[in-house]
């Protein structure tokens, strides 16, 4: 039986203060301003272009949050902040936090959305701010480099393989699969605005000869092929149920006999009450997309079955579903 929440824990869930303090500090680029040697309040305010007395309140809160350190009248970054929140760091994740800050106003409309069922946005922030979108994809690419190779190996592909990374973003998965399987060739299909970033990451990986880039709208444009494996990773929660069903059916027609479609996403359990992070993510998708949603594993299985996949399997609970196309007579 799960433990009941204490009153203190309820208050902690309801306080968003520290969240907004951090997001504001990232937007002000406080951590970059404190990079290197420690700075006094006056020096930090001049560097940031801020009002010193009010900045002091923010900096002191960041000290209490263990993101800054204070020694006398000078401030400096903690090790974690220096690693992840200084803009010129190779492990900077600030762009992802800036995305959350850009979505802040949408969260303020949650009550209205719940009451009316009407969504407050008609375009995702990636469409309204493409530069932010590319920067976020670059951060996700660095994060995905840690998990991508293991995921590729778990699928146990038999080479050679013609691989399509549908909505592949920075090409993180295509690169991981090429590195795991020397005879695999890949295509990354994504919007034209995204592919310059993809081109850069592919070149950095030295895989230009094995990874092709194909621009377009995957709901409308030709996908190429035939392919032996198509991967849809974290794209279906941006679309509605019917659009996803149609896309899965389109993919079936671009697979070679015996080919596989692998859907990797954040699936809810059958009751819709877990995993815990995904239930909150479902609310995030509700208020930050025009028609997206979090779906259940059963939904992906239904889309694949209706599309004609002969065998459908849940490879990882609440995470990965695979469909295998039958061999034509």
N, C-alpha and C positions, 0 to 999 in steps of 0.2 A: 504494500500500500504506500502511495506517495505521501511525503510529509506535507502538512499544511504550511502555508506561508505565514511568516511572522508579520506583525505590523510594520516593523522596520524594513522588511523585504518588499512589502507592498509600496511603501514610500519610495524605496530605491527604484522600483520599476517605474514609478510615476515621475521621477525627477529627470528632466532632460538637460539640466544645467551643464553638467560636465561635457556632454556631447556637443552642445553649441559652443562652449568655450574652446574645445579642441578645434572644431570646424572653423571658427573665427580666427584662431591662431594660424591655421594653415592658410586661410584666405589672405591674412595679413603677411604671410611668409615670415612669421616670427622666428622660426627655427633656423631658416637660412640667414636671417639677420644676426643670429647669435653664433653662427658657425665660426670655428677657430677659437680665438681667445675670448674670455668672458668680457661682458660689457656692462657698464653702469646703466641705470634706468635712462638717464639723459642720452647716452650714446645709442641705446636701443631705440628710443623714441625718435631720434634724428634719423637713424637708419631706416626705420619703418615708415616714418612720416605720420606719427601718432601723437596724441595729447598725453604727456608723460604721467600726470596723476591718474588718469583712467587706465592707461596701459599698465601701470603698476598693479592694479587690482587683477588684471588678466594674468600677468606674469606670476604673481603670487599664487593664484589658483592653479596655474600650470606646475608650479613647484610642489604644491600639495598633491597634485595628480601624478607626481613623479616623472613628468616629462621635462622639467627644467630643474636645475640646481641653483641655489642661492648661497653666496659666500660674501658676507658683509653686505656691501651695497651693489654687488655685481651678480649678473645672471649668466648661466651657461646651459648648454644642452645636456640632458642625460645621454647615456650611451644609446638607448633605444631611439631617442629623438634624433641624435646625430646620424644614426644608421638609416632610419626610415622617413624622416620628416624634413631633412635638408635637401633642397631642390637639386643640388649637383651630386648627390649621392647616387651610386649605382643601384641602390635598393630603395629609392624614393617611392613611397606609395601615396603621396599627397594628392595626386590627380584623382585617385579613387575616392578620397575624402572630399575633394572639391565637387565630384559628381553628387555625393550625398548632400552637400550643402546646396547645390543647385536645385535639388529636389525638395528642399526644406519647406517651401511655400505649399507644395502639393500635399504634404503631410498635414498642413493646417486646414486642408479641405476634406479631411477624412470623415468628419461627422456629416458634412453635407452629402458626401458620396454614399455613405451608409444609409442615410435617410431617404435619398432620392433614387439611388441606383445609377445616377448619372455621373460619368467620369469627368474629372476636371481638366484633363489634358486631351489634346487631339494629335499631338506628336511627342515622341520620346525626345529627351534632351539631346540624345546623340544626333537627332535630325536638326534641332535648333542650334546646336553648338558642335559642329563636326570636329573642330580642333580638340575640344574636351573629349569627345568620343575616341579620337585616335590616341590621345594621351592615356585614357583609361585602358584601352586595349593594350597599349604598350606595358602598363603595369600588370595587367592580367596575364600577358605573355610571360613576363618574368616569373610570376607566381606559378603559372602552368608548366613552366619548364621543370619544376620539381616533381610534379605528378604525372606528366605526359608519358615519359618512357615506360613507367610501370604499367600504366593503362594499356599502352600499345602491346606490351609483352603478354598481358593477361588475355588478350583476344586470340593469341596463338594462331596467327595467320600462316597459310602455306603459300610460299612465294612461287612465281612472281605475282604481284598484286597491282591492279589499277585501282587507285584509292581516290575518293572524292571527299574533301572536307567541305561540307555544305555550310555556308555562313561561317567560314573558317577564320574570320578576323585576321589576326596577325600571323596566322599560319602555324600556331604553336603545335597543334596536333599533327599536322602534316609533317612538320619537321621531326617530331618525336617518332612518328611511324617510319619515316625514311631512315632515321638513325637506328631503329630497332630491326628493320628488315632491309638489307642491302639491295635487294632486287625489286623493291617497291617503288612505283612512280606515283606521284600525287598531283591532284588538281585542287586548288583552293578557289572556291566560288564565293564571291562577296560583292558588295556594292562598289562601284568605281571609286568612291571617295575613300574607301578603306584600303584598297589594294596598294597604294604607295607605301603604306606602313608594312604591309605583307611583303612587298618586294624587298624592302630594306632588311627585314628579319631573315628572309630566305637567303639573301646574299651574305649576311653575317654568318649564317650557318653553312655557307658554301654549297648550297643545294639547288642552285639555279638550273642545273641540267636535269634535275629529277622532279622539280615542283613547278607546275604551270599555274598561271593565274588566269581566272576567267571572270570578267566583270558581268554583273547583271542582277536582276531581281529573280530570286529562285522560285517565286510563285508564278512567274510569267515567262521567263526567258528559257531558252534551251540550255540543258545542263551538260550536254556532251555525253561521252561514254561510248560503249557500255563500260560499266565499272564492276569490279569484283567486290568492293567494299565501299559503302557510303556511310559517312559519319555525320550525324546531326548532334552537335554538342552545344547545349545551352542556347538554343534558338527558338524552341517551340513555345516557351512561356511568354514570348512577345506577341503571339498570335492567338486567334480564337480557335475554338474546337473544330469548326468546319474547315477553316483554312489549313489547319494542321492535317486533318484527314485527307484533304485534297493533295497536299504536298507529299505525304507518305505514298499516296497512289502514284503521283508523278515520278517519284524516285524509283518505285517498282519497275516502271517502264524503262528506266535507264540502267538497270542492273543486268548483268549477264546471268544466264542460267546458273543456279547455285550460288549466286551472289548474296551478300549480306547487307542489311541495313542495321546500323547500330545507333540507337538513340540514347544519348547521355544527357540527363537533365536532373532537376530537383523535383522528384515526384512525392506527392502526399501519400500517406497510407490510406487504407480503405475507409477509415472513419473520418479522414480529413483533419485529425487532431495531432498528427506527427508526420515526420520528425519535427521537433519544436522549432528549429531554425526555419524550416520550410513553411511552417504555418505563418510566421511573421513575414517571410519573403512573399507569400501569396498576397498579403495585404499591401506590401510594397509594390507589387506588380499591378494590383488593382488601381492604385492612385497615381502611378507613374507611367502607365501605358494606356493607349486608346482602347485596346481590345484584348490585351494579354491575359494570361491566367496560369495558375499552377494546376497541373493535372495529376491524375493517379496513374500508377503503373497499368491498371486495367484499361485506361483510355488509350495508352500507346499500343497495348495488345489488341484492342478493338480496331484501331486505325490500320494496323498491320494485317490483321485478319481480313478486314474488308477490302484491303488493297490486293490481296491474293497471295500473301506470303504463306508458304507451306508449313513452316515451323516457326513458332514464336516462343522465345524464352526470356525470362527475367534473369539476367546474368548477375546483377548486383542489386540487392533490395533497395528500393526507392532511389535508384541511381541509373541503372543501365538495362535496356531492353534490346534484344536482337531478333530480327526476322530474317529467315532464309528463303530465298526464292527457289521454287522448284525447277527441275529440269524439264524442258518441253519435250514432248514426244517427237 
